[in-house]
């Protein structure tokens, strides 16, 4: 007897919606087994990882802070992946946006007004979009694989950031630490109350709602869906694949850049060598876990933000490696992709002679 995958006559709507939940359950089960194999109490470790981050106000605020860039980048990638355009370099575009938006607080420190903050956000979007335009141009003009080019640019921009904070943009009064001057006043995003939740969260949710409306109610959203599902049908309808590549890269790159300057101006308050714990890569998981739907991305972003806080919790309480978060996020992506196979295929047992059971 053997197990095979049999193609379904049509895609399963039940599996389409239940696949993310099944992936989460499998991640929890396998994660518990990993904790046990490492000599840690699995139930306590899982509690610290998934439940403890939402049991008090401080940790909930931290979840919302970390969810902000994940939602912003995730909604852009959700639209991009829906069109079968593969921007894997959002981490670099986040950094480019942070660099571009930081020009104002670093080089024009005396410009303090709401307009300065607005220009920082706009310049952040421009920075991310400009970097994303490079793989878009190479894809459209020369047919270069956008996965490779967008990914390789990540490391170039990271090196540029490192050079700037250790050289031209280093704080002269920062005791030789690799960081820029601290941002203040209107170079920082307003926060709600005395906590760390800032205006960026509202911006992220508004953009997610706008993109949901665009995808569901506009011609552009219909074009994205058609080109992604049936490129030939899109070509017959007069939709341009090249224009779609440009649209998706500029959109996702711009939102990643916006996430970058929001992270710097809302959470960190200055440039430093590391401004993101791989938000750009984690947002890929967020997009798929959210079913490439902007509303779903909001909830997926919150869940992945919990994984960051939970990962810090098991480090502190159980003394585990800081790589624990990456392990869980990697497992989650693996199980999402595995479970998504069951949307179009179903498991079937066959007898030894080839007959079905």
VOLO-916368 format. One record per atom (N, C-alpha, C): residue in three letters; x, y, z. Coordinates in steps of 0.2 Angstrom, whole numbers, padded with zeros to 4 digits, always signed. Each point is the difference from the previous one (the first is absolute). Layout:
AlaXYZ/...
//
This chain:
Unk+0004-0006+0000/Unk-0004+0006+0000/Unk+0004+0006+0000/Unk-0001+0005-0004/Unk+0004+0006+0000/Unk-0005+0006+0000/Unk+0003+0006+0001/Unk-0004+0006+0001/Unk+0002+0005-0006/Unk-0005+0002-0004/Unk+0001+0005-0005/Unk-0004+0006+0000/Unk+0002+0005-0004/Unk-0003+0006+0000/Unk-0005+0000-0007/Unk-0006+0001+0001/Unk-0005-0001-0006/Unk-0003+0007-0001/Unk+0001+0003-0006/Unk-0003+0006-0002/Unk-0007+0001+0001/Unk-0002+0005+0003/Unk-0008+0001+0001/Unk-0003+0002-0006/Unk-0006-0001-0001/Unk-0004+0002-0006/Unk+0000+0008+0000/Unk+0000+0003+0006/Unk+0000+0007+0001/Unk+0003+0002+0007/Unk+0002+0006+0000/Unk+0004+0002+0007/Unk-0005-0001+0005/Unk+0002-0002+0006/Unk-0004-0001+0006/Unk+0000+0007+0004/Unk-0006+0003+0000/Unk-0001+0006+0004/Unk+0001-0001+0008/Unk-0002-0006+0002/Unk+0001-0002+0007/Unk+0008+0000+0002/Unk+0004-0003-0004/Unk+0007+0000+0001/Unk+0003+0007-0001/Unk-0003+0004-0004/Unk+0003+0007-0001/Unk+0000+0004+0006/Unk-0006-0001+0004/Unk-0001+0004+0006/Unk+0003-0004+0006/Unk+0000-0006+0000/Unk+0003-0004+0006/Unk+0007-0001-0001/Unk+0003+0000-0005/Unk+0007-0001-0001/Unk+0005+0004+0005/Unk-0001+0007+0001/Unk+0004+0003+0004/Unk-0001-0002+0008/Unk-0006-0002+0001/Unk-0002-0002+0007/Unk+0004-0007+0001/Unk+0000-0004-0005/Unk+0003-0007+0001/Unk+0008+0001+0000/Unk+0002+0005-0003/Unk+0007+0001+0000/Unk+0002+0003+0007/Unk-0004+0004+0003/Unk+0002+0002+0007/Unk+0000-0005+0005/Unk-0005-0005-0001/Unk-0001-0005+0005/Unk+0006-0005-0001/Unk+0002-0001-0006/Unk+0006-0005-0001/Unk+0007+0004+0002/Unk+0000+0006-0001/Unk+0006+0004+0003/Unk+0000-0001+0008/Unk-0005+0001+0003/Unk-0001-0001+0007/Unk+0002-0007+0002/Unk-0002-0005-0003/Unk+0001-0007+0002/Unk+0008-0001-0001/Unk+0002+0001-0006/Unk+0007-0001-0001/Unk+0005+0004+0004/Unk-0002+0007+0002/Unk+0003+0004+0004/Unk+0001-0003+0007/Unk-0006-0003+0003/Unk+0000-0003+0006/Unk+0005-0006+0000/Unk+0000-0004-0005/Unk+0005-0005-0001/Unk+0007+0002+0000/Unk+0002+0006-0003/Unk+0006+0002+0000/Unk+0002+0003+0007/Unk-0004+0003+0003/Unk+0001+0002+0007/Unk+0002-0006+0005/Unk-0004-0005-0001/Unk+0001-0006+0004/Unk+0007-0003-0001/Unk+0001-0001-0007/Unk+0007-0003-0002/Unk+0006+0004+0003/Unk-0001+0007+0001/Unk+0005+0004+0003/Unk+0000+0000+0007/Unk-0004-0004+0003/Unk+0000+0000+0008/Unk-0004+0005+0003/Unk-0005+0003-0004/Unk-0004+0006+0003/Unk-0007-0003+0001/Unk-0004+0002+0005/Unk-0007-0002+0001/Unk-0004+0003-0005/Unk-0002-0004-0005/Unk-0004+0002-0006/Unk-0006+0005+0002/Unk-0004-0002+0004/Unk-0006+0004+0002/Unk+0002+0007+0002/Unk+0005+0000+0005/Unk+0002+0007+0002/Unk+0003+0004-0005/Unk+0004-0003-0004/Unk+0004+0003-0006/Unk-0006+0003-0005/Unk-0004-0004-0002/Unk-0006+0002-0004/Unk-0004+0006+0003/Unk-0001-0001+0006/Unk-0004+0006+0004/Unk+0004+0006-0001/Unk+0007+0000+0002/Unk+0004+0006-0001/Unk+0000+0003-0007/Unk+0000-0005-0005/Unk+0001+0002-0007/Unk-0007+0003-0003/Unk-0005-0003+0002/Unk-0006+0002-0004/Unk-0006+0004+0005/Unk+0000-0002+0006/Unk-0005+0003+0004/Unk+0002+0006+0005/Unk+0006-0001+0003/Unk+0003+0005+0004/Unk+0000+0007-0003/Unk+0002+0001-0007/Unk+0000+0007-0003/Unk-0006+0003+0000/Unk-0006-0003+0001/Unk-0006+0004+0000/Unk-0004+0000+0007/Unk+0004-0001+0005/Unk-0003+0000+0007/Unk+0001+0006+0004/Unk+0004+0005-0003/Unk+0001+0006+0004/Unk+0000+0006-0005/Unk-0001+0006+0002/Unk-0001+0006-0004/Unk+0007+0001-0003/Unk+0006+0000+0003/Unk+0006+0001-0002/Unk+0002-0004-0006/Unk-0001-0007+0000/Unk+0001-0004-0005/Unk-0004+0001-0006/Unk-0007+0001+0001/Unk-0005+0001-0005/Unk+0003+0007-0004/Unk+0002+0005+0003/Unk+0003+0006-0003/Unk+0006-0002-0005/Unk+0004-0004+0003/Unk+0006-0002-0004/Unk-0002-0005-0006/Unk-0006-0004+0001/Unk-0002-0003-0006/Unk-0003+0004-0005/Unk-0003+0005+0002/Unk-0003+0005-0005/Unk+0006+0004-0003/Unk+0005+0002+0003/Unk+0006+0003-0003/Unk+0003-0004-0005/Unk+0001-0006+0001/Unk+0003-0005-0004/Unk-0004-0002-0006/Unk-0007+0000+0001/Unk-0005-0001-0005/Unk+0000+0005-0006/Unk+0002+0006+0002/Unk-0001+0006-0004/Unk+0004-0001-0007/Unk+0007-0001+0001/Unk+0003-0001-0007/Unk-0002-0006-0003/Unk-0002-0006+0003/Unk-0002-0006-0003/Unk-0006+0001-0004/Unk-0005+0004+0003/Unk-0006+0001-0004/Unk+0002+0004-0006/Unk+0003+0006+0001/Unk+0002+0004-0006/Unk+0003-0004-0006/Unk+0006-0003+0002/Unk+0003-0004-0005/Unk-0004-0006-0003/Unk-0004-0003+0005/Unk-0004-0006-0002/Unk-0005+0002-0005/Unk-0004+0005+0001/Unk-0005+0002-0005/Unk+0003+0001-0007/Unk+0006+0004+0000/Unk+0003+0001-0007/Unk+0002-0007-0003/Unk+0003-0004+0004/Unk+0002-0007-0003/Unk-0006-0004-0002/Unk-0006+0001+0004/Unk-0006-0004-0002/Unk-0002+0002-0007/Unk-0001+0006-0001/Unk-0002+0002-0007/Unk+0005-0002-0005/Unk+0007+0000+0001/Unk+0005-0001-0004/Unk+0000-0008-0002/Unk-0001-0004+0005/Unk+0000-0007-0001/Unk-0006-0002-0003/Unk-0006+0003+0001/Unk-0006-0001-0003/Unk+0001+0000-0008/Unk+0004+0005-0002/Unk+0001+0001-0007/Unk+0006-0005-0003/Unk+0002-0004+0004/Unk+0006-0005-0002/Unk+0006+0004-0001/Unk+0001+0006+0003/Unk+0006+0004+0000/Unk+0004-0002+0007/Unk+0006-0001+0000/Unk+0003-0003+0006/Unk+0006+0005+0002/Unk-0002+0005+0004/Unk+0004+0004+0004/Unk+0003-0003+0006/Unk+0006-0002+0000/Unk+0002-0003+0007/Unk+0005+0004+0003/Unk+0001+0007-0002/Unk+0005+0004+0003/Unk-0003+0006+0004/Unk-0006-0002+0003/Unk-0003+0005+0004/Unk+0004+0003+0006/Unk+0004-0005+0002/Unk+0005+0002+0006/Unk+0005+0006-0002/Unk+0002-0001-0006/Unk+0004+0005-0003/Unk-0003+0007-0001/Unk-0006-0001-0003/Unk-0005+0006-0001/Unk-0002+0004+0006/Unk-0001-0004+0006/Unk-0001+0003+0006/Unk+0006+0004+0002/Unk+0006-0003-0001/Unk+0006+0004+0002/Unk+0001+0006-0004/Unk-0001-0001-0007/Unk+0000+0006-0004/Unk-0004+0006+0002/Unk-0006-0002+0002/Unk-0005+0005+0002/Unk+0002+0003+0007/Unk+0003-0004+0004/Unk+0002+0003+0006/Unk+0006+0005-0001/Unk+0004-0001-0005/Unk+0006+0004-0002/Unk-0002+0006-0003/Unk-0005+0000-0005/Unk-0002+0006-0003/Unk-0004+0004+0004/Unk-0005-0003+0004/Unk-0004+0005+0005/Unk+0004+0003+0005/Unk+0006-0003+0002/Unk+0004+0003+0005/Unk+0005+0005-0002/Unk+0000+0002-0006/Unk+0003+0006-0002/Unk-0002+0006+0003/Unk-0006+0001+0001/Unk-0003+0006+0003/Unk+0002+0001+0008/Unk-0001-0005+0004/Unk+0003+0001+0007/Unk+0007+0000+0001/Unk+0004-0003-0005/Unk+0007+0000+0001/Unk+0003+0006-0003/Unk-0002+0002-0006/Unk+0003+0006-0003/Unk-0003+0006+0000/Unk-0007+0000+0002/Unk-0004+0006+0001/Unk-0003+0000+0007/Unk+0004+0000+0005/Unk-0002-0001+0007/Unk-0004+0005+0003/Unk+0001+0006-0003/Unk-0004+0006+0002/Unk-0007+0001-0003/Unk-0002-0004-0005/Unk-0006+0000-0003/Unk-0005-0004+0004/Unk-0004+0003+0005/Unk-0004-0004+0004/Unk-0007+0003-0001/Unk-0004-0004-0003/Unk-0007+0001-0001/Unk-0004-0006-0003/Unk-0007+0000+0001/Unk-0003-0006-0003/Unk+0002-0001-0007/Unk+0001+0005-0004/Unk+0002-0001-0007/Unk+0006-0004-0001/Unk+0005+0001+0005/Unk+0006-0004+0000/Unk-0001-0007+0001/Unk-0004-0002+0004/Unk-0002-0007+0002/Unk-0004-0003-0006/Unk-0004+0004-0003/Unk-0003-0002-0006/Unk+0004-0002-0006/Unk+0005+0005-0001/Unk+0005-0001-0005/Unk+0005-0006+0001/Unk+0001-0001+0007/Unk+0004-0006+0001/Unk-0004-0007-0002/Unk-0006+0000+0001/Unk-0004-0006-0002/Unk+0000-0001-0007/Unk-0001+0006-0004/Unk+0000+0000-0007/Unk+0006-0002-0003/Unk+0006+0003+0003/Unk+0006-0002-0003/Unk+0002-0007+0002/Unk-0002-0003+0005/Unk+0000-0007+0002/Unk-0003-0004-0005/Unk-0006+0001-0002/Unk-0003-0003-0006/Unk+0004+0000-0006/Unk+0002+0006-0002/Unk+0004+0001-0006/Unk+0006-0004+0000/Unk+0004+0000+0006/Unk+0006-0004+0000/Unk-0001-0008-0001/Unk-0006-0003+0003/Unk-0001-0007-0001/Unk-0002-0001-0007/Unk-0004+0005-0003/Unk-0002-0001-0007/Unk+0005+0000-0005/Unk+0005+0005+0001/Unk+0006+0000-0004/Unk+0004-0006+0000/Unk+0001-0003+0006/Unk+0004-0006+0000/Unk-0004-0006-0004/Unk-0006+0000+0002/Unk-0005-0005-0004/Unk+0000+0001-0007/Unk+0001+0006-0003/Unk+0000+0001-0007/Unk+0006-0004-0003/Unk+0005-0001+0003/Unk+0006-0003-0003/Unk-0002-0007-0003/Unk-0002-0005+0005/Unk-0002-0006-0003/Unk-0006+0000-0005/Unk-0005+0005+0001/Unk-0005+0001-0005/Unk+0003+0001-0007/Unk+0004+0005+0000/Unk+0003+0002-0006/Unk+0004-0006-0003/Unk+0004-0004+0004/Unk+0004-0005-0003/Unk-0005-0006-0002/Unk-0006-0001+0003/Unk-0005-0005-0002/Unk-0003+0002-0006/Unk-0002+0006-0001/Unk-0004+0002-0006/Unk+0005+0001-0006/Unk+0005+0003+0001/Unk+0005+0002-0006/Unk+0004-0006-0002/Unk+0003-0004+0005/Unk+0004-0005-0002/Unk-0002-0007+0002/Unk-0006-0001+0003/Unk-0002-0007+0002/Unk+0003-0003+0006/Unk+0004+0004+0004/Unk+0004-0003+0005/Unk-0005-0002+0006/Unk+0001-0005+0003/Unk-0004-0003+0005/Unk+0000+0005+0006/Unk-0006+0002+0002/Unk-0001+0005+0005/Unk+0001-0002+0007/Unk+0000-0007+0001/Unk+0001-0003+0007/Unk+0008+0001+0002/Unk+0004-0001-0005/Unk+0007+0001+0001/Unk+0002+0007+0001/Unk-0002+0004-0005/Unk+0002+0007+0001/Unk-0002+0004+0006/Unk-0007-0001+0002/Unk-0003+0003+0005/Unk+0004-0002+0007/Unk+0001-0007+0000/Unk+0004-0002+0006/Unk+0007+0002+0001/Unk+0004+0000-0006/Unk+0007+0002+0001/Unk+0000+0008+0002/Unk-0005+0004-0002/Unk+0001+0007+0002/Unk-0001+0001+0007/Unk-0003-0005+0004/Unk-0001+0001+0007/Unk+0007+0001+0003/Unk+0005-0004-0002/Unk+0007+0000+0003/Unk+0004+0006-0002/Unk-0002+0003-0006/Unk+0004+0006-0002/Unk-0003+0006+0005/Unk-0006+0000+0001/Unk-0003+0006+0004/Unk+0002-0001+0007/Unk+0000-0006+0002/Unk+0002-0001+0007/Unk+0008+0002+0001/Unk+0004-0001-0005/Unk+0007+0002+0001/Unk+0000+0008-0001/Unk-0004+0003-0004/Unk-0001+0007+0000/Unk-0002+0003+0007/Unk-0005-0002+0003/Unk-0002+0002+0006/Unk+0006-0001+0005/Unk+0003-0005+0000/Unk+0006-0001+0005/Unk+0005+0005-0001/Unk+0002+0001-0006/Unk+0005+0005-0002/Unk-0002+0007+0002/Unk-0006+0002-0001/Unk-0003+0007+0002/Unk+0001+0001+0008/Unk-0003-0005+0004/Unk+0000+0001+0007/Unk+0007-0001+0003/Unk+0005-0002-0004/Unk+0007-0001+0003/Unk+0004+0006-0003/Unk-0003+0004-0005/Unk+0004+0005-0003/Unk-0003+0006+0000/Unk-0003+0002-0006/Unk-0003+0007-0001/Unk-0005+0002+0005/Unk-0004-0005+0001/Unk-0006+0002+0005/Unk+0001-0002+0007/Unk+0006-0002+0002/Unk+0001-0002+0007/Unk-0001+0006+0005/Unk-0003-0001+0005/Unk-0001+0005+0005/Unk+0007+0002+0003/Unk+0002+0007-0001/Unk+0006+0002+0003/Unk+0001+0000+0007/Unk-0006+0000+0004/Unk+0000-0001+0007/Unk-0003-0006+0002/Unk+0001-0006-0004/Unk-0003-0006+0002/Unk+0005-0005+0003/Unk+0006+0003+0003/Unk+0005-0005+0003/Unk+0002-0005-0005/Unk+0001+0002-0006/Unk+0002-0005-0006/Unk-0004-0006-0001/Unk-0006+0000+0002/Unk-0005-0005-0001/Unk-0002+0001-0007/Unk-0002-0006-0004/Unk-0002+0001-0007/Unk-0008+0002+0000/Unk-0001+0006+0000/Unk-0007+0002+0000/Unk+0000+0007-0002/Unk-0006+0002-0002/Unk-0001+0007-0002/Unk-0002+0004+0006/Unk-0001+0007-0001/Unk-0003+0004+0005/Unk-0007-0002+0002/Unk-0002+0001+0006/Unk-0007-0002+0002/Unk-0005+0005-0003/Unk-0006-0003-0002/Unk-0005+0004-0003/Unk-0004+0003+0006/Unk-0003+0006-0001/Unk-0004+0003+0005/Unk-0006+0004-0003/Unk-0004+0002+0004/Unk-0006+0004-0001/Unk-0004-0003-0006/Unk-0001+0005-0006/Unk-0003-0002-0005/Unk+0003-0005-0005/Unk+0006-0002+0002/Unk+0003-0006-0004/Unk-0001-0007+0003/Unk-0005+0000+0005/Unk-0002-0006+0003/Unk-0008+0000-0001/Unk-0002-0006-0001/Unk-0008-0001-0001/Unk-0003+0000+0007/Unk-0006+0004+0000/Unk-0003+0000+0006/Unk-0002-0007+0003/Unk+0000+0000+0007/Unk-0002-0007+0003/Unk-0007+0001+0003/Unk-0003-0005+0002/Unk-0007+0000+0003/Unk+0001-0001+0008/Unk-0001+0006+0004/Unk+0001-0001+0007/Unk+0008+0000+0001/Unk+0001-0004+0006/Unk+0007+0000+0002/Unk+0004-0007-0003/Unk-0004-0003-0004/Unk+0003-0006-0003/Unk+0004+0001-0006/Unk+0002-0006-0003/Unk+0004+0000-0006/Unk-0004-0001-0007/Unk-0007-0001+0001/Unk-0004+0000-0006/Unk+0000+0006-0003/Unk+0001+0001-0007/Unk+0001+0006-0003/Unk-0005+0001-0006/Unk+0000+0005-0003/Unk-0004+0002-0006/Unk+0001-0005-0006/Unk+0005-0003+0000/Unk+0002-0005-0005/Unk-0005-0006-0001/Unk-0003-0002+0006/Unk-0005-0005+0000/Unk-0006+0002-0003/Unk-0003+0006+0001/Unk-0006+0003-0003/Unk+0002+0000-0008/Unk+0005+0002-0002/Unk+0002+0001-0007/Unk+0000-0007-0003/Unk+0003-0005+0003/Unk+0000-0007-0003/Unk-0007-0003-0001/Unk-0004+0001+0005/Unk-0007-0002+0000/Unk-0004+0003-0006/Unk+0001+0007+0000/Unk-0004+0004-0005/Unk+0002-0003-0007/Unk+0007-0001-0001/Unk+0003-0002-0007/Unk-0003-0007-0001/Unk+0000-0004+0005/Unk-0003-0007-0001/Unk-0007+0000-0003/Unk-0004+0004+0003/Unk-0007+0001-0001/Unk-0001+0003-0007/Unk+0004+0005-0002/Unk+0000+0003-0007/Unk+0002-0005-0005/Unk+0005-0004+0001/Unk+0002-0005-0005/Unk-0005-0006+0000/Unk-0004-0001+0005/Unk-0005-0005+0000/Unk-0006+0002-0005/Unk-0001+0007+0001/Unk-0005+0003-0005/Unk+0002+0000-0007/Unk+0006+0001-0001/Unk+0003+0000-0007/Unk+0000-0007-0003/Unk+0002-0005+0004/Unk+0000-0006-0003/Unk-0007-0003-0001/Unk-0005+0002+0004/Unk-0007-0003+0000/Unk-0005+0004-0005/Unk+0002+0007-0001/Unk-0005+0004-0003/Unk+0002+0004-0006/Unk+0006-0001-0002/Unk+0003+0005-0005/Unk+0002-0004-0006/Unk+0001+0003-0006/Unk+0003-0003-0006/Unk+0007-0003+0002/Unk+0004+0004+0003/Unk+0007-0002+0001/Unk+0000-0006+0004/Unk-0004-0001+0005/Unk+0000-0006+0004/Unk-0002-0006-0004/Unk-0005+0001-0005/Unk-0002-0005-0004/Unk+0006-0002-0005/Unk+0003+0005-0002/Unk+0006-0001-0004/Unk+0005-0004+0003/Unk+0002+0001+0006/Unk+0004-0003+0004/Unk-0002-0008+0001/Unk-0006-0001+0001/Unk-0002-0007+0001/Unk+0000-0004-0006/Unk-0002+0004-0006/Unk+0000-0004-0006/Unk+0007-0002-0002/Unk+0004+0005+0000/Unk+0007-0001-0002/Unk+0004-0006+0004/Unk-0002+0000+0006/Unk+0003-0005+0005/Unk-0003-0006-0001/Unk-0007-0001-0002/Unk-0003-0006-0001/Unk+0001-0003-0007/Unk-0001+0004-0005/Unk+0001-0002-0007/Unk+0003+0005-0004/Unk+0007+0000+0000/Unk+0003+0005-0004/Unk-0002+0001-0007/Unk-0001-0006-0004/Unk-0003+0001-0007/Unk-0006+0003+0000/Unk-0005-0001+0004/Unk-0006+0003+0000/Unk+0001+0008+0001/Unk+0004+0001+0005/Unk+0002+0008+0001/Unk+0002+0003-0006/Unk+0005-0004-0004/Unk+0002+0003-0006/Unk-0005+0001-0005/Unk-0005-0005-0001/Unk-0005+0001-0005/Unk-0005+0006+0002/Unk+0000+0001+0007/Unk-0004+0006+0002/Unk+0003+0007+0000/Unk+0006+0000-0003/Unk+0004+0006-0001/Unk+0004+0002+0006/Unk+0001-0004+0006/Unk+0003+0001+0005/Unk+0008-0001-0001/Unk+0004+0005+0002/Unk+0007+0000-0001/Unk+0004-0003+0005/Unk+0003-0006-0001/Unk+0004-0003+0005/Unk+0006+0004+0002/Unk+0003+0004-0004/Unk+0006+0004+0002/Unk-0003+0006+0004/Unk-0005+0003-0001/Unk-0003+0005+0004/Unk-0002-0003+0007/Unk-0002-0006+0000/Unk-0002-0003+0007/Unk+0006-0001+0004/Unk+0006-0002-0003/Unk+0006-0001+0003/Unk+0002+0007+0004/Unk+0000+0005-0004/Unk+0002+0007+0002/Unk-0005+0002+0006/Unk-0006-0001-0001/Unk-0005+0002+0005/Unk+0001-0004+0007/Unk+0001-0007-0001/Unk+0001-0004+0006/Unk+0006+0002+0004/Unk+0006+0001-0004/Unk+0006+0001+0003/Unk+0000+0007+0004/Unk-0003+0005-0004/Unk+0000+0007+0003/Unk-0005+0000+0006/Unk-0005-0004+0000/Unk-0005+0000+0005/Unk+0004-0003+0006/Unk+0002-0006-0001/Unk+0003-0004+0006/Unk+0006+0003+0003/Unk+0004+0003-0005/Unk+0006+0003+0002/Unk-0001+0007+0004/Unk-0005+0003-0002/Unk-0002+0007+0003/Unk-0003-0002+0007/Unk-0004-0005+0001/Unk-0002-0001+0006/Unk+0005-0003+0005/Unk+0005-0004-0003/Unk+0005-0002+0004/Unk+0005+0005+0003/Unk+0001+0005-0005/Unk+0004+0006+0002/Unk-0004+0004+0005/Unk-0007+0001+0000/Unk-0004+0003+0005/Unk+0001-0003+0006/Unk+0000-0007+0000/Unk+0001-0004+0007/Unk+0007+0002+0003/Unk+0005+0001-0005/Unk+0007+0001+0003/Unk+0000+0007+0003/Unk-0002+0005-0003/Unk+0000+0006+0004/Unk-0005+0001+0006/Unk-0005-0004+0000/Unk-0004+0000+0006/Unk+0003-0004+0005/Unk+0004-0005-0001/Unk+0003-0004+0005/Unk+0006+0005+0003/Unk+0003+0003-0004/Unk+0005+0005+0002/Unk-0002+0006+0004/Unk-0006+0003-0002/Unk-0002+0006+0003/Unk-0006-0002+0005/Unk-0002-0006+0000/Unk-0005-0002+0005/Unk+0002-0004+0006/Unk+0005-0004-0001/Unk+0003-0005+0005/Unk+0007+0001+0002/Unk+0004+0001-0005/Unk+0008+0000+0002/Unk+0002+0007+0002/Unk-0002+0005-0004/Unk+0001+0007+0001/Unk+0007+0002-0003/Unk+0003-0004-0004/Unk+0007+0002-0003/Unk+0002-0006-0005/Unk+0004+0001-0004/Unk+0003-0005-0004/Unk+0006-0004+0004/Unk+0000-0006-0001/Unk+0005-0005+0002/Unk+0001-0005-0004/Unk+0005-0004+0001/Unk+0002-0006-0005/Unk-0006-0005-0001/Unk-0004-0001+0005/Unk-0005-0005-0001/Unk-0007+0004+0002/Unk-0004+0001-0005/Unk-0006+0003+0002/Unk-0006-0004-0001/Unk+0001-0007-0002/Unk-0006-0004-0001/Unk+0003-0007+0001/Unk-0004-0004+0004/Unk+0001-0007+0002/Unk-0003-0004-0006/Unk+0002+0001-0006/Unk-0003-0003-0006/Unk-0007+0001-0001/Unk-0003+0006+0001/Unk-0007+0001-0001/Unk-0002-0002-0008/Unk+0005+0002-0004/Unk-0002+0000-0007/Unk+0000-0008-0003/Unk+0004-0004+0003/Unk-0001-0007-0001/Unk-0006-0003+0003/Unk-0001+0002+0007/Unk-0006-0003+0003/Unk-0006+0002-0003/Unk+0000+0006-0003/Unk-0007+0002-0003/Unk-0002-0004-0006/Unk+0005-0004-0003/Unk-0002-0005-0005/Unk-0004-0006+0003/Unk+0001-0002+0006/Unk-0004-0005+0004/Unk-0007+0004+0001/Unk+0000+0006+0002/Unk-0006+0004+0002/Unk-0004+0000-0006/Unk+0002+0001-0006/Unk-0004+0001-0006/Unk-0003-0007-0001/Unk+0004-0005+0000/Unk-0003-0007-0001/Unk-0005-0002+0005/Unk+0002+0001+0006/Unk-0005-0002+0006/Unk-0006+0004-0001/Unk+0000+0006-0002/Unk-0006+0004-0001/Unk-0004-0001-0006/Unk+0002-0006-0004/Unk-0003-0002-0006/Unk+0000+0005-0005/Unk+0006+0004-0001/Unk+0001+0006-0004/Unk-0006+0005-0001/Unk-0003+0000+0006/Unk-0006+0005+0001/Unk+0002+0005+0005/Unk-0001+0007-0002/Unk+0002+0005+0005/Unk-0003+0000+0007/Unk-0006-0002+0000/Unk-0003-0001+0007/Unk+0003-0006+0004/Unk+0001-0005-0004/Unk+0003-0006+0004/Unk+0007+0001+0002/Unk+0004+0005-0004/Unk+0007+0002+0002/Unk+0000+0003+0007/Unk-0005+0004+0001/Unk-0001+0004+0007/Unk+0001-0006+0005/Unk-0004-0005+0000/Unk+0000-0005+0005/Unk+0006-0004+0000/Unk+0003-0001-0006/Unk+0006-0004+0000/Unk+0006+0004+0002/Unk+0000+0006-0001/Unk+0005+0005+0003/Unk+0000+0000+0007/Unk-0006+0000+0003/Unk+0000-0001+0008/Unk+0002-0006+0002/Unk-0001-0006-0003/Unk+0002-0006+0002/Unk+0008-0001+0000/Unk+0003+0003-0006/Unk+0007-0001+0000/Unk+0003+0005+0005/Unk-0003+0006+0001/Unk+0003+0004+0005/Unk+0000-0003+0007/Unk-0005-0004+0001/Unk+0000-0004+0007/Unk+0006-0005+0000/Unk+0002-0003-0006/Unk+0005-0004+0000/Unk+0007+0003+0001/Unk+0000+0006-0001/Unk+0007+0004+0002/Unk+0000+0001+0007/Unk-0006+0002+0003/Unk+0000+0001+0007/Unk+0001-0006+0004/Unk-0003-0005-0002/Unk+0000-0007+0003/Unk+0007-0003-0001/Unk+0003+0002-0005/Unk+0007-0003-0001/Unk+0005+0004+0005/Unk-0001+0006+0001/Unk+0004+0004+0006/Unk-0002-0003+0006/Unk-0006-0002+0001/Unk-0002-0003+0007/Unk+0003-0006+0001/Unk+0001-0005-0004/Unk+0003-0006+0001/Unk+0008+0001+0001/Unk+0002+0005-0003/Unk+0007+0001+0001/Unk+0002+0002+0007/Unk-0005+0005+0002/Unk+0001+0002+0007/Unk-0001-0005+0005/Unk-0006-0003+0000/Unk-0003-0005+0005/Unk+0004-0007+0000/Unk+0001-0002-0006/Unk+0003-0007-0001/Unk+0007+0000-0003/Unk+0003+0006-0001/Unk+0007+0000-0002/Unk+0001-0003-0007/Unk-0005+0000-0004/Unk+0001-0003-0007/Unk+0003+0005-0005/Unk+0002-0002-0006/Unk+0003+0004-0005/Unk-0004+0005-0003/Unk+0002+0005-0002/Unk-0004+0005-0003/Unk-0002-0002-0007/Unk+0002-0006-0003/Unk-0002-0002-0006/Unk-0006-0004+0000/Unk-0003-0001+0006/Unk-0006-0003+0001/Unk-0006+0003-0004/Unk+0000+0006+0000/Unk-0005+0004-0004/Unk+0000-0002-0007/Unk+0006+0000-0003/Unk+0001-0002-0007/Unk-0002-0007-0001/Unk+0001-0004+0004/Unk-0001-0007-0001/Unk-0008-0001+0000/Unk-0004+0003+0004/Unk-0007+0000+0000/Unk-0003+0003-0006/Unk+0003+0006-0002/Unk-0002+0003-0006/Unk+0001-0004-0006/Unk+0006-0003+0000/Unk+0001-0005-0006/Unk-0004-0006+0000/Unk-0002-0003+0005/Unk-0004-0005+0001/Unk-0007+0002-0003/Unk-0002+0006+0002/Unk-0007+0002-0001/Unk+0000+0001-0008/Unk+0005+0003-0003/Unk+0000+0001-0007/Unk-0001-0007-0004/Unk+0005-0005+0003/Unk+0000-0006-0003/Unk-0007-0004+0000/Unk-0003+0001+0006/Unk-0007-0004+0001/Unk-0005+0004-0004/Unk+0000+0006-0001/Unk-0005+0004-0004/Unk+0001-0002-0007/Unk+0006-0001-0003/Unk+0001-0002-0007/Unk-0002-0007-0001/Unk+0001-0004+0005/Unk-0002-0007+0000/Unk-0007-0001+0000/Unk-0003+0003+0005/Unk-0008+0000+0000/Unk-0003+0003-0006/Unk+0003+0005-0003/Unk-0003+0003-0006/Unk-0001-0005-0006/Unk+0005-0005+0001/Unk-0001-0005-0006/Unk-0006-0004+0000/Unk-0003+0000+0006/Unk-0007-0004+0001/Unk-0006+0004-0003/Unk+0002+0006-0002/Unk-0006+0004-0003/Unk-0001-0003-0007/Unk+0005-0002-0003/Unk-0001-0003-0007/Unk+0001-0007-0001/Unk+0002-0003+0006/Unk+0002-0007+0000/Unk-0003-0003+0006/Unk-0002-0007+0000/Unk-0002-0003+0006/Unk+0004-0007+0001/Unk+0001-0002+0006/Unk+0003-0006+0001/Unk-0004-0006-0001/Unk+0003-0005-0003/Unk-0003-0006-0002/Unk+0004-0006+0001/Unk-0003-0005+0004/Unk+0004-0006+0001/Unk-0001-0005-0006/Unk+0005-0003-0002/Unk-0001-0005-0006/Unk+0003-0007+0003/Unk-0004-0005-0002/Unk+0002-0007+0001/Unk+0007-0002-0003/Unk+0003-0005+0002/Unk+0006-0002-0003/Unk+0000-0001-0007/Unk-0006-0003-0003/Unk+0000-0001-0007/Unk-0003+0006-0004/Unk+0000+0006+0003/Unk-0002+0006-0003/Unk-0008+0002+0001/Unk-0004-0005+0003/Unk-0007+0002+0001/Unk-0001+0005+0005/Unk-0005+0003+0000/Unk-0001+0005+0005/Unk-0004-0003+0006/Unk+0002+0003+0006/Unk-0004-0002+0006/Unk-0006+0004+0001/
//
